[in-house]
Amino acid sequence: MTTALQRVLSAVLLILAIGGTAAAATGDVGTARAPVVFHGATLFNVAAANAPAADRRAALVAKRVDAVANDPSVPLDAIRGTVTGSTATIKAGDQTILVLSQQDAASVDLQLPEATDRAVKAIADAVRQDRESRSPEARARNIAITLLALIALILAATFAWWLVGRLIRALRARSASDKAVDVAPGVGVPVRPLTEVTISFLRLARLVLLGLMAYFFLSFVLALFPAKRDLAASLTAPFFGSLTAFGNGLLGWLPHLALIVLIAFVAFEVMTFMRIMRDEMLAGRFAIRGFEQDWTEPTYRILSFFVAAVAVMAILPQVPGFDTPSFKAVGLVLSALVTFGSASTVANIFGGVVLIYVPSFRVGDFVKIGDAEGEVISKTLFVTQIKTTKNVVVSMPNSAVIGATVFNYSTTTVRGNVPLILHTTVTLGYDVPWRDVEAALVAAALKTANIVAEPAPFVRQTSLDDSYVSYEINAFTTAPLLMFTTYSDLHANMQDECNARGIEILSPGYHAVRDGNHTTIPENYLAPDYRAPGFRVENATGERPTQAPPASADL
C-alpha cells in the first residue's frame, strides 16, 4: 500500500514537473510578446499571457540557444523542428529549445509550420555565427580589427583636436584686428566677447565629439567578441533608442512644424507690409488723414509687437511639450511675476501709449513738466527724458508725466506758426514818465537777438504799487529753445537802454513829510515856476515862530 501510494505521488509530481516545463516553453495565451535576444541580436519573438511571462520565456529560450552554441558535439543539422498537431517542438539533438503553439504563430501572423521553419533557421544561423566567432581565425581577425579601429580613433581624435585648435587661433587673430561686428545699421557687437563665446562653444563641441568617438569605439570593439556582445548592445541601445524615438517624434511633429512655418511666414509678411507702409509714410509719399507723421514709428512698433505676440500664442500650442505640467508650471510662474511685479511697468507703458497719441509735446519741444524744464530728447513707452539748460538729463516715468501739468513753449511756434511771447517785469518810480519807460523797454527788446520785429513788442503796466509802477515788456520769439539766452540778452539791453535815456532803474521807498518835499509827479506835469514847499515849524503850544527862515533855506 505504501509502495503504491509512493508511485502515485511520484507520478503526480512528474506530471506537474512536465506541465510546468511545457508551460514555461509554450505559454498559454499569446497576448504579450517578448524578443529572444542572443548576443545582442534578436532572433524572433515569443508570446505569453502577460509581459513578465513573455520575458521569462524569452530568457529561457535564449539560455537554451546559448547552451547549444557552447556544445560543439551538437551539429548544426541536428537543429530541427517537428510539428505535431497544434504545437511544434524545436530540438537540437535531444535538447528541447522551444515549443511553439498556434498562439505564437498567430502573434506574428504566420502559420505554425512557417513560423517553425523561421525559428529553426534563426537559431541555426545564430549558433553557426557564434561558433565561427569563437574560432582562432575569428579571434585573430577581431584583434586586428580592434587595433585598426584604435589607430583610426587616435588619428581622428588628433585631427579633431588640431582642427578645433586652429579655428580657435584664427578667431583670436581676427578678434585682435576687428573692434566690432555690424549686425544692423548703426548697431555693432564687440568682437572680443563674441569670440570668447564662440571659442567656448568650439571647446565644448570638441569634448563632445571626442566622447562620442570613444563611445562608438568601445561599442564597436565589444560587439566583435561574442561574450561581450550583450554589453555592447546595452551600451548602444540607449543611444540608438533615443535617436529612434527622436526621429519618430520628429516625423510625427512634421505637421505641427509645417503649421509653425506657415504662421511665422504670415507674421513675417504682415510685418514686412507694415514696415513698407512705415517707410512710405516717413518719406511723405503716403499719408492718412488725421494721422500725424510722428505717430508712424511708435504705431509700427506697437503693431509689430502685437503681431509677434499673436504669432507666438498661435505657435506655442504646436510646440512639443506644451501640454506638459512642467511647461504649464513655468507659464504660471511667469504670469505671477508679470501680475505682481510689473504694475508700475504696465502703468508706464500705458502712459507712454497715451503720450504718443495725445500731442501734449514732441521730441525737440521745450517744455516744463513738474520741476524739470528743458528740451524733450526722448519719449519711449517707459520714460520721457528732458535735457535742461544746464545739460542735465532728467528721466521721468510716463505715469508721472501723465499726472503732471505740461507747459509746452514750442507748440504754437513750431506747429502753429505763432511766435512765443517772452515777458519780464521791471519796477520804476512814479517820477519817471511812463511813456519814456515804455519806449526804452520796446527799444531794448528790438535790439535783442531772437526777438522778431513783427509782431512788435509791447509793454503792459501790471500794477501801481505804493512806491513804484510795474512795467511788463512782452516780446515775440521764434526760438523757444534759446529762451533763457534771449531773456539774458533782453535784461542786458534793458539796462543799457534805460541808462542811455537817463532812467535810473530802482524801486524807491518813501518815508517823507509832505511839507518841504518835492512832489513825485514827473517834471513835464508841473508848472514852470514850481518850487518845493518849505517845512512848517510850530512850538509846543502850537504857535508859529515870530521869524521863519526863508523858504529856500536848506533845513
C-alpha positions as CSV (number, residue, x, y, z in Angstrom):
1,M,0.0,0.0,0.0
2,T,2.8,2.3,0.9
3,T,4.6,1.4,-2.3
4,A,1.5,2.1,-4.4
5,L,1.0,5.5,-2.7
6,Q,4.6,6.4,-3.4
7,R,4.2,5.5,-7.0
8,V,1.1,7.7,-7.3
9,L,2.7,10.6,-5.7
10,S,5.8,10.3,-7.9
11,A,3.6,10.2,-11.0
12,V,1.7,13.3,-9.9
13,L,5.0,15.2,-9.2
14,L,6.3,14.0,-12.6
15,I,3.2,15.2,-14.4
16,L,3.4,18.6,-12.6
17,A,7.1,19.0,-13.5
18,I,6.4,18.1,-17.1
19,G,3.4,20.5,-17.2
20,G,5.5,23.3,-15.6
21,T,8.3,22.8,-18.2
22,A,5.7,22.8,-21.0
23,A,4.1,26.0,-19.7
24,A,7.4,27.7,-19.5
25,A,8.3,26.7,-23.0
26,T,4.9,27.2,-24.7
27,G,2.8,29.8,-22.8
28,D,-0.9,29.7,-22.7
29,V,-2.4,32.7,-24.4
30,G,-0.3,34.9,-26.7
31,T,-1.4,38.3,-25.5
32,A,2.1,39.7,-24.9
33,R,5.3,39.2,-26.9
34,A,9.0,39.4,-26.0
35,P,12.1,39.2,-28.2
36,V,14.6,36.3,-27.9
37,V,17.9,38.1,-27.8
38,F,21.1,36.2,-28.3
39,H,24.4,38.1,-28.1
40,G,22.7,41.4,-28.9
41,A,20.8,40.1,-31.9
42,T,17.0,39.5,-31.9
43,L,16.2,36.0,-33.3
44,F,12.4,36.0,-33.1
45,N,9.5,36.8,-30.7
46,V,7.7,34.6,-28.3
47,A,4.2,35.1,-26.8
48,A,2.8,34.6,-23.3
49,A,-0.2,35.6,-21.3
50,N,1.4,38.8,-20.0
51,A,4.6,40.8,-20.4
52,P,6.5,39.3,-17.4
53,A,5.7,35.8,-18.5
54,A,6.8,36.6,-22.1
55,D,10.1,38.0,-20.8
56,R,10.8,34.9,-18.7
57,R,10.0,32.6,-21.6
58,A,12.3,34.6,-24.0
59,A,15.1,34.5,-21.5
60,L,14.7,30.7,-21.1
61,V,14.9,30.2,-24.9
62,A,18.0,32.4,-25.2
63,K,19.7,30.4,-22.4
64,R,19.0,27.2,-24.2
65,V,20.3,28.5,-27.5
66,D,23.5,29.6,-25.8
67,A,23.9,26.1,-24.3
68,V,23.6,24.6,-27.8
69,A,26.1,27.1,-29.2
70,N,28.6,26.2,-26.5
71,D,28.2,22.4,-27.1
72,P,30.4,21.5,-30.1
73,S,29.0,18.0,-30.0
74,V,25.7,19.2,-31.4
75,P,25.9,19.6,-35.2
76,L,24.0,22.4,-36.9
77,D,21.9,19.9,-38.9
78,A,20.7,18.5,-35.6
79,I,18.6,21.7,-35.0
80,R,15.2,20.7,-36.3
81,G,11.6,21.5,-35.8
82,T,8.7,18.9,-35.6
83,V,5.1,20.0,-36.0
84,T,2.6,17.8,-34.1
85,G,-1.0,18.9,-34.2
86,S,-1.3,22.4,-32.7
87,T,2.3,22.6,-31.4
88,A,5.8,22.4,-32.8
89,T,8.9,21.3,-31.0
90,I,12.3,22.7,-31.9
91,K,15.2,20.5,-30.7
92,A,19.0,20.4,-31.0
93,G,19.6,16.7,-30.9
94,D,18.0,15.5,-27.7
95,Q,17.8,19.1,-26.2
96,T,14.5,20.9,-26.4
97,I,15.0,24.5,-27.2
98,L,11.4,25.8,-27.8
99,V,7.8,24.6,-28.1
100,L,5.7,26.7,-30.4
101,S,2.0,26.9,-30.3
102,Q,-0.7,28.2,-32.6
103,Q,-0.8,31.4,-30.5
104,D,2.9,32.0,-31.1
105,A,2.4,31.7,-34.9
106,A,-0.7,33.8,-34.8
107,S,1.1,36.6,-32.9
108,V,3.4,37.1,-35.9
109,D,0.6,36.4,-38.5
110,L,2.1,33.1,-39.7
111,Q,1.0,29.5,-39.9
112,L,2.6,27.2,-37.4
113,P,4.9,25.3,-40.0
114,E,6.2,28.6,-41.5
115,A,6.8,30.1,-38.0
116,T,8.6,26.9,-37.0
117,D,10.9,27.0,-40.1
118,R,11.8,30.6,-39.5
119,A,12.6,29.9,-35.8
120,V,14.8,26.9,-36.8
121,K,16.7,28.9,-39.3
122,A,17.2,31.8,-36.9
123,I,18.5,29.5,-34.2
124,A,20.8,27.6,-36.6
125,D,22.3,30.8,-38.1
126,A,22.9,32.3,-34.6
127,V,24.6,29.1,-33.4
128,R,26.8,28.9,-36.5
129,Q,27.8,32.6,-36.3
130,D,28.6,32.2,-32.6
131,R,30.8,29.2,-33.2
132,E,32.6,30.8,-36.1
133,S,33.3,33.9,-34.0
134,R,35.0,31.7,-31.3
135,S,37.5,30.2,-33.8
136,P,41.1,31.2,-33.6
137,E,41.0,32.8,-37.0
138,A,38.0,34.9,-35.9
139,R,39.7,35.9,-32.7
140,A,42.8,37.0,-34.6
141,R,40.7,38.9,-37.1
142,N,38.8,40.6,-34.4
143,I,42.0,41.6,-32.6
144,A,43.4,43.0,-35.8
145,I,40.2,45.0,-36.4
146,T,40.4,46.3,-32.9
147,L,43.9,47.6,-33.4
148,L,43.0,49.2,-36.7
149,A,40.0,50.8,-35.0
150,L,42.2,52.1,-32.2
151,I,44.6,53.6,-34.7
152,A,41.7,55.2,-36.6
153,L,40.3,56.6,-33.3
154,I,43.7,58.1,-32.4
155,L,44.1,59.7,-35.8
156,A,40.5,61.1,-35.8
157,A,40.9,62.4,-32.3
158,T,44.2,64.0,-33.1
159,F,42.8,65.6,-36.3
160,A,39.7,66.9,-34.4
161,W,41.9,68.4,-31.7
162,W,44.2,70.1,-34.3
163,L,41.3,71.4,-36.4
164,V,39.5,73.0,-33.4
165,G,42.7,74.4,-32.1
166,R,43.4,76.0,-35.5
167,L,40.0,77.5,-35.6
168,I,40.5,79.0,-32.1
169,R,43.8,80.5,-33.1
170,A,42.2,82.0,-36.2
171,L,39.4,83.5,-34.2
172,R,41.8,85.1,-31.7
173,A,43.8,86.6,-34.5
174,R,40.7,88.0,-36.1
175,S,39.4,89.5,-32.8
176,A,42.7,91.3,-32.3
177,S,42.2,93.3,-35.6
178,D,38.4,93.9,-35.5
179,K,36.7,96.0,-32.9
180,A,33.1,95.4,-33.7
181,V,30.8,93.4,-36.0
182,D,27.9,95.3,-37.6
183,V,24.7,93.3,-37.0
184,A,22.4,96.2,-38.2
185,P,22.8,99.7,-39.4
186,G,24.4,101.7,-36.6
187,V,24.4,98.6,-34.3
188,G,27.7,96.9,-33.6
189,V,28.6,93.9,-31.4
190,P,32.1,93.9,-29.8
191,V,34.2,91.2,-31.3
192,R,36.1,90.0,-28.2
193,P,33.1,88.8,-26.2
194,L,31.6,87.2,-29.3
195,T,34.9,85.5,-30.0
196,E,35.2,84.1,-26.4
197,V,31.7,82.7,-26.6
198,T,32.5,81.0,-29.9
199,I,35.7,79.6,-28.6
200,S,33.9,78.2,-25.5
201,F,31.4,76.6,-27.8
202,L,34.1,75.0,-30.0
203,R,35.9,73.6,-27.0
204,L,32.7,72.1,-25.7
205,A,31.9,70.6,-29.2
206,R,35.4,69.1,-29.3
207,L,34.9,67.4,-26.0
208,V,31.5,66.1,-27.0
209,L,33.0,64.8,-30.3
210,L,35.9,63.0,-28.6
211,G,33.4,61.4,-26.1
212,L,31.2,60.2,-29.0
213,M,34.3,58.7,-30.7
214,A,35.3,56.8,-27.6
215,Y,31.7,55.7,-27.0
216,F,31.3,54.2,-30.5
217,F,34.8,52.7,-30.5
218,L,34.1,50.8,-27.3
219,S,30.7,49.6,-28.6
220,F,32.3,48.5,-31.9
221,V,35.1,46.6,-30.2
222,L,32.9,44.9,-27.7
223,A,30.5,43.8,-30.5
224,L,33.4,41.9,-32.2
225,F,33.6,39.4,-29.3
226,P,30.6,37.1,-28.7
227,A,31.0,37.1,-24.9
228,K,30.8,40.9,-24.8
229,R,28.0,41.5,-27.4
230,D,25.4,41.8,-24.7
231,L,27.4,44.5,-23.1
232,A,27.9,46.3,-26.4
233,A,24.1,46.1,-27.1
234,S,23.4,47.6,-23.6
235,L,25.8,50.5,-24.5
236,T,24.3,51.2,-27.9
237,A,20.7,50.5,-27.2
238,P,20.0,53.7,-25.1
239,F,21.7,55.9,-27.7
240,F,20.0,54.5,-30.8
241,G,16.8,54.0,-28.9
242,S,16.7,57.7,-28.0
243,L,17.8,58.6,-31.6
244,T,15.0,56.4,-33.0
245,A,12.4,57.9,-30.6
246,F,13.6,61.4,-31.6
247,G,13.3,60.5,-35.3
248,N,9.8,59.1,-34.8
249,G,8.8,62.1,-32.7
250,L,10.1,64.4,-35.4
251,L,8.2,62.6,-38.1
252,G,5.0,62.9,-36.0
253,W,5.7,66.5,-35.4
254,L,6.1,67.4,-39.0
255,P,2.5,68.6,-39.5
256,H,2.9,70.9,-36.4
257,L,6.2,72.1,-37.8
258,A,4.5,72.9,-41.1
259,L,1.9,74.9,-39.3
260,I,4.5,76.8,-37.3
261,V,6.4,77.7,-40.5
262,L,3.1,78.9,-42.0
263,I,2.3,81.1,-39.0
264,A,5.8,82.5,-38.9
265,F,5.6,83.2,-42.7
266,V,2.3,85.0,-42.4
267,A,3.5,87.1,-39.4
268,F,6.7,87.9,-41.3
269,E,4.8,89.1,-44.4
270,V,2.4,91.2,-42.3
271,M,5.4,92.9,-40.5
272,T,7.1,93.4,-43.9
273,F,4.0,95.1,-45.2
274,M,3.8,97.3,-42.1
275,R,7.5,98.2,-42.5
276,I,6.9,99.3,-46.1
277,M,4.0,101.4,-45.0
278,R,6.0,103.0,-42.3
279,D,8.9,103.9,-44.7
280,E,6.4,105.4,-47.2
281,M,4.7,107.5,-44.5
282,L,8.0,108.7,-43.1
283,A,9.2,109.6,-46.6
284,G,6.0,111.6,-47.1
285,R,4.8,109.5,-50.1
286,F,1.8,108.2,-48.3
287,A,-0.5,109.8,-45.7
288,I,-3.7,109.0,-43.8
289,R,-6.0,111.9,-43.0
290,G,-5.9,112.7,-39.3
291,F,-2.9,110.5,-38.7
292,E,0.2,112.6,-37.7
293,Q,3.6,111.6,-39.1
294,D,5.1,111.5,-35.6
295,W,2.8,108.6,-34.8
296,T,4.2,106.4,-37.6
297,E,7.2,104.9,-35.8
298,P,5.6,104.2,-32.4
299,T,2.5,102.8,-34.1
300,Y,4.7,100.5,-36.2
301,R,6.4,99.2,-33.1
302,I,3.2,98.7,-31.2
303,L,1.6,96.8,-34.1
304,S,4.7,94.7,-34.7
305,F,4.7,93.7,-31.0
306,F,1.0,92.7,-31.2
307,V,1.6,90.7,-34.4
308,A,4.6,88.9,-32.9
309,A,2.6,88.2,-29.7
310,V,-0.3,86.7,-31.7
311,A,2.1,84.6,-33.7
312,V,3.8,83.3,-30.5
313,M,0.5,82.5,-28.9
314,A,-0.5,80.6,-32.1
315,I,2.8,78.7,-32.3
316,L,3.1,77.7,-28.6
317,P,0.3,75.0,-28.8
318,Q,2.2,73.4,-31.7
319,V,5.5,73.1,-29.7
320,P,6.2,69.6,-28.2
321,G,5.6,69.5,-24.5
322,F,3.2,72.5,-24.5
323,D,0.6,70.4,-22.5
324,T,3.1,69.0,-20.0
325,P,2.8,70.0,-16.3
326,S,6.3,71.5,-16.3
327,F,5.5,73.8,-19.2
328,K,2.3,74.9,-17.5
329,A,4.2,75.5,-14.2
330,V,6.7,77.8,-16.0
331,G,3.8,79.7,-17.6
332,L,2.1,80.0,-14.2
333,V,5.3,81.4,-12.6
334,L,5.8,83.9,-15.4
335,S,2.2,85.0,-15.2
336,A,2.5,85.6,-11.5
337,L,5.7,87.6,-11.9
338,V,4.1,89.8,-14.6
339,T,0.9,90.2,-12.5
340,F,2.5,91.1,-9.2
341,G,5.9,92.5,-10.2
342,S,5.1,94.8,-13.1
343,A,2.2,97.0,-12.1
344,S,4.3,100.2,-12.4
345,T,5.8,99.0,-15.6
346,V,2.4,98.4,-17.1
347,A,1.3,101.9,-15.9
348,N,4.3,103.4,-17.6
349,I,3.6,101.6,-20.8
350,F,0.0,102.7,-20.9
351,G,1.2,106.2,-20.1
352,G,3.7,106.1,-22.9
353,V,1.0,105.0,-25.3
354,V,-1.2,107.9,-24.2
355,L,1.6,110.4,-24.6
356,I,2.2,109.1,-28.1
357,Y,-1.4,109.8,-29.3
358,V,-2.1,112.8,-27.1
359,P,0.0,115.6,-28.7
360,S,1.0,117.4,-25.5
361,F,4.6,117.5,-26.5
362,R,7.0,116.0,-29.0
363,V,10.7,115.2,-29.1
364,G,12.6,118.5,-29.6
365,D,10.0,120.7,-27.8
366,F,10.9,123.0,-25.0
367,V,8.7,122.1,-22.1
368,K,8.3,122.3,-18.3
369,I,7.0,119.2,-16.5
370,G,6.9,119.5,-12.8
371,D,10.3,120.9,-11.7
372,A,12.0,119.9,-14.9
373,E,12.3,122.5,-17.7
374,G,14.2,121.9,-20.9
375,E,14.2,120.2,-24.3
376,V,12.5,116.8,-24.8
377,I,15.2,114.5,-26.1
378,S,13.5,111.1,-25.8
379,K,9.9,109.7,-25.4
380,T,9.6,105.9,-25.0
381,L,6.9,103.6,-23.7
382,F,8.5,103.8,-20.2
383,V,10.2,107.1,-19.6
384,T,10.4,110.7,-21.0
385,Q,13.8,112.3,-20.9
386,I,14.3,116.1,-20.7
387,K,17.7,117.9,-21.1
388,T,17.7,121.1,-19.0
389,T,19.6,124.2,-19.9
390,K,22.4,123.0,-17.6
391,N,22.8,119.9,-19.8
392,V,21.3,117.7,-17.1
393,V,19.1,114.8,-18.4
394,V,16.0,114.2,-16.3
395,S,14.2,110.9,-16.8
396,M,10.6,111.0,-15.8
397,P,8.3,107.8,-15.7
398,N,5.4,108.2,-18.1
399,S,3.0,107.5,-15.3
400,A,4.3,110.7,-13.5
401,V,4.2,112.7,-16.8
402,I,0.5,111.8,-17.3
403,G,-0.4,113.2,-13.9
404,A,1.7,116.4,-14.2
405,T,0.9,119.7,-15.8
406,V,2.9,120.2,-19.0
407,F,3.9,123.6,-20.2
408,N,4.9,123.5,-23.8
409,Y,6.8,126.5,-25.2
410,S,7.2,125.1,-28.7
411,T,3.7,124.1,-29.7
412,T,2.5,127.5,-31.1
413,T,5.8,128.4,-32.6
414,V,6.8,125.2,-34.3
415,R,3.3,123.8,-35.3
416,G,1.1,126.9,-35.1
417,N,3.4,129.4,-36.8
418,V,2.6,131.8,-33.9
419,P,5.7,133.2,-32.1
420,L,6.2,132.6,-28.4
421,I,5.8,135.7,-26.1
422,L,8.7,136.2,-23.7
423,H,7.9,138.6,-20.8
424,T,9.8,140.1,-17.9
425,T,9.0,142.8,-15.4
426,V,10.9,145.9,-14.1
427,T,9.7,148.3,-11.4
428,L,10.4,152.1,-11.6
429,G,9.3,155.1,-9.5
430,Y,6.4,157.4,-10.2
431,D,8.8,160.2,-11.0
432,V,9.8,158.5,-14.4
433,P,7.4,159.3,-17.2
434,W,5.7,156.0,-18.2
435,R,5.9,156.9,-21.9
436,D,9.7,157.2,-21.6
437,V,9.8,153.8,-19.8
438,E,7.8,152.0,-22.5
439,A,9.8,153.5,-25.3
440,A,13.0,152.4,-23.6
441,L,11.7,148.8,-23.0
442,V,10.5,148.4,-26.6
443,A,13.8,149.7,-28.0
444,A,15.7,147.2,-25.7
445,A,13.5,144.3,-26.9
446,L,14.1,145.2,-30.6
447,K,17.8,145.2,-30.1
448,T,17.7,141.6,-28.6
449,A,18.7,138.7,-30.7
450,N,15.9,136.1,-31.5
451,I,13.2,138.8,-30.9
452,V,11.2,139.4,-34.0
453,A,10.0,142.9,-35.1
454,E,6.6,141.7,-36.2
455,P,4.5,141.3,-34.1
456,A,6.0,144.3,-32.4
457,P,6.9,144.2,-28.7
458,F,4.5,145.9,-26.3
459,V,4.5,147.0,-22.6
460,R,1.8,146.5,-20.0
461,Q,1.7,148.3,-16.7
462,T,0.7,145.3,-14.5
463,S,0.3,147.2,-11.2
464,L,0.5,150.6,-9.5
465,D,2.2,149.9,-6.2
466,D,2.7,152.2,-3.2
467,S,6.1,153.4,-4.3
468,Y,6.6,152.3,-7.9
469,V,5.0,151.1,-11.1
470,S,5.4,147.5,-12.5
471,Y,6.2,147.5,-16.3
472,E,6.0,144.2,-18.2
473,I,7.8,144.0,-21.5
474,N,6.3,141.4,-23.9
475,A,8.4,140.4,-27.0
476,F,7.9,137.7,-29.6
477,T,10.4,135.0,-30.5
478,T,10.5,132.0,-32.8
479,A,13.4,130.3,-31.0
480,P,11.8,128.8,-27.8
481,L,14.9,126.5,-27.3
482,L,17.0,129.7,-26.8
483,M,14.5,131.2,-24.4
484,F,16.9,131.6,-21.4
485,T,19.7,133.1,-23.6
486,T,17.1,135.5,-25.0
487,Y,16.0,136.5,-21.6
488,S,19.6,137.2,-20.5
489,D,20.2,139.4,-23.6
490,L,16.9,141.3,-23.1
491,H,17.8,142.1,-19.5
492,A,21.2,143.4,-20.6
493,N,19.6,145.6,-23.3
494,M,17.0,146.9,-20.9
495,Q,19.8,148.2,-18.6
496,D,21.7,149.7,-21.5
497,E,18.7,151.5,-22.9
498,C,17.5,152.9,-19.5
499,N,21.0,154.1,-18.7
500,A,21.3,155.8,-22.1
501,R,17.9,157.5,-21.6
502,G,18.7,158.7,-18.1
503,I,16.3,156.4,-16.4
504,E,17.6,155.1,-13.1
505,I,16.4,151.5,-12.5
506,L,15.3,151.4,-8.9
507,S,12.2,150.8,-6.9
508,P,12.1,153.7,-4.4
509,G,10.7,153.5,-0.9
510,Y,9.4,156.8,0.6
511,H,9.4,157.9,4.2
512,A,8.6,161.6,3.9
513,V,6.6,164.5,5.3
514,R,4.6,166.2,2.6
515,D,5.7,169.7,3.7
516,G,9.1,170.6,2.3
517,N,9.4,167.5,-0.1
518,H,9.5,167.7,-3.8
519,T,6.5,166.0,-5.4
520,T,7.0,162.7,-7.3
521,I,4.9,163.9,-10.2
522,P,7.1,164.0,-13.4
523,E,8.6,167.4,-14.3
524,N,6.6,167.7,-17.5
525,Y,3.4,167.7,-15.5
526,L,4.5,170.5,-13.1
527,A,4.2,174.3,-13.5
528,P,7.3,176.1,-14.8
529,D,7.6,178.1,-11.5
530,Y,7.1,175.1,-9.3
531,R,9.3,175.1,-6.2
532,A,9.4,172.5,-3.4
533,P,7.4,173.9,-0.3
534,G,9.2,174.6,2.9
535,F,8.8,172.9,6.2
536,R,6.2,174.4,8.7
537,V,7.6,174.7,12.2
538,E,5.5,175.2,15.3
539,N,6.3,175.3,19.1
540,A,4.9,173.1,21.8
541,T,1.9,175.4,22.3
542,G,1.0,175.2,18.6
543,E,2.2,178.8,17.8
544,R,4.4,179.6,14.8
545,P,7.7,181.3,15.4
546,T,7.8,185.1,15.0
547,Q,10.5,184.9,12.4
548,A,10.5,182.0,10.0
549,P,13.5,181.1,7.9
550,P,13.4,181.8,4.2
551,A,11.6,179.2,2.1
552,S,14.7,178.4,0.2
553,A,16.7,177.8,3.3
554,D,18.2,174.4,3.4
555,L,17.0,172.8,6.6
